[in-house]
């Protein structure tokens, strides 16, 4: 499709890292939602949906993030390593960062994030360094709409929650409809020392 991209036109990389979608292509005509579950199928197959910002927060809390911290934006918690696979990350010596191959707690959640990078203005950026995931949620501040995402970087132990422009192309993770995280999740207590 016109609105999703491989990596500098090398679609073969998508076999390992997936395609990158702009927000409108991901939504596939759906309306933004912050519900649990979001109710937005978007580009996901039948029986699956795009996660809302609240669903992402519930996943983060379930994986051990403090619920107050989960509501913050910017750099949050020290749990990035719990969500990340080893494949493709550029090396880092930062403790509990996805690029630190000696770090404990790697991918204990089974979420298996890989560093797909992003695409901006049809240029592939930061492959091996990070992954950005869209949510199905927006926020409007002062008349400007922001589009919520999560990102993880090879040299940071944090999970970033922030907003972007809809033209950027990020990864998408679909959630099976019957496997949503509860509205008030109980942490599995994956506590990483600070």
N, C-alpha and C positions, 0 to 999 in steps of 0.2 A: 504493500500500500504506500501511497505517496507520503503519508505523515509519519511513517516509522522508518528508521534508518539503521543500517549496520554501522560499521566502523570505517569511516572514510571510504565508503562504498564496498568494503570487504565484508559481504554478508556472511561469509564462512565463519567469521568470529562469533556470529550470533548463535552458532551451534553450542558453544560453551557458555556464552555470557547472556544470550537473549537479545532481542531487539530493543531499541530505545524509542520511546514514543513521546510525542508532545501531548499536552494535557487533553486537548480536544480529541485527538485520535484515540487516546486511552479511554476517554469517556464514551466515545462512539454514540454521541447524541444523548447520553444520560445527563441528569441534573445533579449538581454537587449535593453531597449528603454528609452529615456528621453523626448519623444514626449508627446503632449497633444492632444488627448488621447494617451496612450502608444501604443495601437494596439496589445498588448500582452494578449491573452486569458489565457494562462497558465492553471492552474487547475480550473479556473472560469467556470461557466456554460455558454452555448451559450447566447449571448447578453450581456455578462459582460466581464470585462477585469481587469488586474492587474494595479494598479496605478503606474505611473512613479514618480520619485523624484519631478519633476516639478508639477505634479498633487497634490502631498502632499503639496508642498509649496503653491499652489493656494488655497487649502482647508484651510491651516493655515492663509493665508492672508484674505480669506473670513471670517474666524472666529475672525479676529481682530489683527493678528500678523502684525507688521510692515514689509513691503516688503524688506527692507534692512536686517532686522534681519532674515527673512525667508531664505535668502541665506547663512547665517552663518551655521557653523557646531558646534556641542557641545550643551551645555545647552542654550536654547533660549526661550525668552518671559515668561510670567507668566499666560499662558492660559490653562494649563493641565486640570484644573477642568471643563472647558467648553466642553471637549471631553469625560468625564468619567461618567459612571453609578455608582451607589452606591454599587452594588453587589460585594462582595468578597474582597474588599480592606482592608488591614491591617490598623489599626488606625494610625493617624498622627496628630500632633498639628500644623503642618506647614500650614500657611494661603494659601488658594487656591490650596492645594495639594489634589490629589484624595482620600487620606486616611483621610482627615479632613471632617467628616460627617456633620459638622456645617457650612461648607463653602457655600457662595453664588455662584451663577452662574453655579451650577453643571449641566452638560450635556445640556446646553442651545442650543448646536448645534444639539442634537439628535444623536450624533455619538456613544454613549453608549459603550465606551471602558470598558472592564473587565480585571482584572489582571491575565492573563493566565500564566505569567512567560515565561521561555524559556526551551529548552532542549539542552544540550551540552554533547556530548559523550554518548548519550542515558540516561542521568541523568536529571531529572526534577529539575529546579532551580527557586527560587524566586516566586513560585505561591502565589498569594495574595499580592505581593509586586510591580509587574511591568507587563507591556506588551511591547513586541517589535513587530513591524510590518515591514515586508519586503516591498521594492518597486521593481519595474521592472528595476531599473537603477543601473549602475555600474560607477565607476570612476577609471582611471588608473593613478597612480602617481609613477614615477621612475620605471616603468615596473611591478609594483604590482597592481593587480586589487582589489578594495574594493567594497563591495556590500551595497548600501545605505539602511538604515532602520530608523524608528522612534521609540522612546521608551518613556514611561511615567512611573513614579515611585510613589508609595504611599506617600512618604515623600518629594516630590519635586513639585513645581508649574510650572516647565519648561517642554517643549517638546524637547526632545533630537534628534538631527539629526547627524548620524554618520555612519561609515562603519563597516562591520563585515566580517567574513569568511563564505563561502557558506555552510559549514557543519553544522553551528548552525541551530537550529529549532525554528522558530518564528511563530507568528500568521500571517494570511493573510487576508486582507480586499479587496473584489472585488468591482468594481464600475460598475454600469449599463452603458452600452455604450452611451445611449442618455442623461445621467445625469452627464457629465463631468463638472468640474468647468471651467469657461472661462480662456483664456490665461492671461488676465489682469483683475483679479477679483476686485470688489469693496467691501471693507470691510463692514460687517454689523454692525461695530462699537460696538462689545462686548468689552467694555473697562473695564478692571479690575484695580482697584486702586493698586498702588505699595506700 
